[in-house]
């Protein structure tokens, strides 16, 4: 399986914080932001296609080549399947 986002380069990091309830692309998948702590350095995200959830540390929005917006993070913890 190939990654449809392969080769898309980051243009710039956006100053906006991810919005709770919004869905964003990430490495060929889509994630919904379920919550964001007040400091904005942790977000609980869920992959709707299969229910995978995790805590994304350092979430940030990036403008990608072609104009799309992608949610990326430094690392994740507490990964689990939605109940």
Backbone bond lengths (Angstrom), bond angles and torsions (degrees), N, CA, C in turn:
res aa  C-N    CA-C-N  psi(-1)  N-CA   C-N-CA  omega(-1)  CA-C   N-CA-C  phi
1 X - - - 1.450 - - 1.523 108.12 -
2 X 1.299 116.11 133.41 1.456 119.94 -179.89 1.514 110.46 -98.20
3 X 1.298 115.40 151.83 1.456 122.08 179.02 1.520 108.10 -87.10
4 X 1.344 118.69 116.10 1.462 120.26 -178.43 1.518 113.52 -65.62
5 X 1.333 117.13 -18.44 1.457 120.38 179.59 1.527 112.88 -92.55
6 X 1.337 117.23 -2.55 1.457 119.86 -179.78 1.520 109.33 -59.64
7 X 1.297 115.65 134.76 1.451 120.16 179.78 1.519 113.86 90.95
8 X 1.328 118.11 -11.61 1.460 120.45 176.02 1.520 107.42 -78.04
9 X 1.302 116.16 122.73 1.457 120.45 -177.02 1.519 110.86 -99.17
10 X 1.322 114.08 149.00 1.459 120.27 176.05 1.520 108.75 -71.35
11 X 1.311 115.35 129.75 1.457 121.13 175.06 1.525 109.05 -88.80
12 X 1.352 115.52 -50.20 1.466 118.70 -179.95 1.522 109.79 -165.28
13 X 1.342 114.30 155.05 1.457 121.20 172.72 1.518 107.30 -80.82
14 X 1.321 116.41 134.41 1.455 121.34 -179.22 1.527 110.69 -88.86
15 X 1.328 117.66 148.09 1.466 120.07 179.65 1.529 113.60 -75.77
16 X 1.332 116.93 -15.20 1.464 121.89 -177.13 1.526 111.36 -73.10
17 X 1.331 115.25 146.42 1.458 120.95 173.57 1.517 108.83 -86.20
18 X 1.340 117.22 151.68 1.463 119.23 173.04 1.527 110.25 -59.20
19 X 1.305 116.72 146.93 1.464 121.62 -178.86 1.521 110.50 -100.80
20 X 1.323 116.12 134.67 1.460 121.35 176.90 1.519 108.91 -63.08
21 X 1.327 115.92 132.24 1.453 121.97 -179.70 1.525 114.09 93.22
22 X 1.320 117.40 -14.43 1.467 120.79 179.24 1.522 109.97 -83.80
23 X 1.332 114.76 154.90 1.460 121.98 176.10 1.519 108.57 -112.25
24 X 1.329 114.86 135.95 1.454 121.62 -178.15 1.524 110.01 -132.78
25 X 1.308 116.47 148.60 1.459 121.94 173.75 1.513 110.06 -71.97
26 X 1.343 114.77 150.45 1.458 121.99 173.36 1.519 107.75 -156.63
27 X 1.328 116.98 108.89 1.474 122.77 174.97 1.529 113.02 50.96
28 X 1.312 116.57 45.42 1.458 120.29 176.31 1.515 115.25 88.99
29 X 1.317 118.25 -6.26 1.469 122.39 176.69 1.522 108.92 -115.27
30 X 1.320 115.12 173.51 1.462 121.22 176.54 1.522 107.62 -120.66
31 X 1.324 115.97 135.74 1.455 121.89 178.87 1.519 109.73 -125.13
32 X 1.330 115.28 140.27 1.465 121.78 175.05 1.521 108.26 -100.61
33 X 1.322 116.56 135.05 1.461 121.54 177.36 1.530 107.77 -83.83
34 X 1.324 116.59 115.44 1.463 121.80 -178.87 1.520 111.99 -89.90
35 X 1.330 116.98 -35.34 1.458 121.29 177.86 1.517 109.10 -158.41
36 X 1.325 114.80 159.78 1.465 122.34 179.36 1.523 106.44 -142.04
37 X 1.334 117.15 127.86 1.464 117.60 -179.53 1.532 110.06 -70.82
38 X 1.326 116.12 165.37 1.462 120.57 -173.02 1.523 112.64 -63.49
39 X 1.320 118.37 -29.13 1.455 120.89 178.02 1.527 111.77 -77.82
40 X 1.333 115.92 -17.63 1.459 120.65 -179.99 1.509 114.11 77.99
41 X 1.355 116.98 12.53 1.457 118.02 -177.83 1.533 113.85 -100.05
42 X 1.331 116.86 0.33 1.467 121.88 175.45 1.518 108.96 -142.60
43 X 1.327 115.39 137.83 1.465 120.76 176.25 1.519 108.82 -134.68
44 X 1.321 116.44 139.45 1.457 119.99 170.57 1.520 105.87 -88.79
45 X 1.331 116.03 124.38 1.463 121.06 -178.23 1.527 109.76 -124.33
46 X 1.322 114.93 154.92 1.469 121.72 -178.87 1.513 109.05 -136.66
47 X 1.324 116.10 133.83 1.458 122.30 175.13 1.528 107.33 -90.78
48 X 1.343 117.77 105.96 1.465 120.92 -173.76 1.530 115.22 -60.15
49 X 1.315 118.13 -29.96 1.473 119.13 -174.88 1.520 113.26 -64.02
50 X 1.359 116.94 -27.29 1.461 118.70 -178.90 1.530 114.24 -139.83
51 X 1.343 117.51 0.72 1.453 120.55 175.55 1.516 115.58 82.36
52 X 1.339 118.37 11.56 1.465 120.77 177.74 1.522 109.06 -69.26
53 X 1.337 117.16 130.46 1.462 123.56 178.98 1.528 109.17 -122.91
54 X 1.320 115.85 151.30 1.459 120.56 173.64 1.522 109.41 -161.33
55 X 1.315 115.01 169.09 1.458 122.03 172.82 1.523 106.50 -97.50
56 X 1.319 116.15 118.09 1.459 122.16 179.03 1.529 108.46 -92.40
57 X 1.320 116.93 121.51 1.467 122.52 -179.77 1.526 109.06 -96.26
58 X 1.326 116.13 128.49 1.459 120.95 -179.21 1.515 113.45 73.75
59 X 1.350 118.74 40.37 1.458 119.53 -178.69 1.528 111.52 -65.83
60 X 1.308 116.02 139.64 1.462 120.78 179.14 1.520 109.17 -152.49
61 X 1.320 115.17 151.39 1.461 121.57 177.75 1.526 109.25 -96.87
62 X 1.316 115.15 139.15 1.462 121.49 -179.92 1.522 109.64 -129.25
63 X 1.318 115.34 140.32 1.456 120.50 170.16 1.522 106.54 -84.93
64 X 1.329 114.94 128.33 1.448 120.40 -177.72 1.535 109.53 -103.74
65 X 1.310 114.73 162.42 1.456 120.08 174.91 1.530 108.49 -54.88
66 X 1.305 117.62 133.30 1.457 121.49 -176.49 1.517 112.34 96.77
67 X 1.343 117.45 -7.23 1.457 121.34 175.11 1.511 116.39 92.44
68 X 1.326 118.70 -2.20 1.467 119.31 179.29 1.529 109.76 -74.42
69 X 1.336 115.17 159.27 1.459 122.42 177.81 1.523 107.61 -110.16
70 X 1.330 116.66 133.85 1.457 121.14 -179.58 1.526 109.82 -127.86
71 X 1.331 115.83 140.57 1.458 122.43 173.40 1.523 107.57 -91.68
72 X 1.320 116.96 125.00 1.455 121.61 176.20 1.521 108.56 -128.62
73 X 1.335 115.43 159.29 1.456 119.99 177.81 1.518 109.20 -146.16
74 X 1.346 114.83 164.83 1.467 120.79 -175.84 1.522 112.45 -74.01
75 X 1.330 116.51 -45.84 1.458 121.92 178.06 1.523 107.69 -163.09
76 X 1.328 116.31 166.68 1.465 119.75 179.67 1.524 110.25 -127.74
77 X 1.334 114.80 156.17 1.458 122.22 176.36 1.525 108.36 -136.84
78 X 1.319 115.77 169.81 1.466 123.07 175.17 1.523 112.65 56.99
79 X 1.317 117.07 37.60 1.463 120.17 177.98 1.519 111.09 -69.08
80 X 1.336 116.07 134.31 1.463 120.97 -179.67 1.529 109.55 -162.43
81 X 1.312 115.34 161.52 1.459 121.30 175.51 1.522 108.73 -81.79
82 X 1.319 115.18 137.92 1.460 121.83 179.04 1.522 109.61 -58.89
83 X 1.302 117.00 141.54 1.470 120.60 179.97 1.503 111.56 -92.46
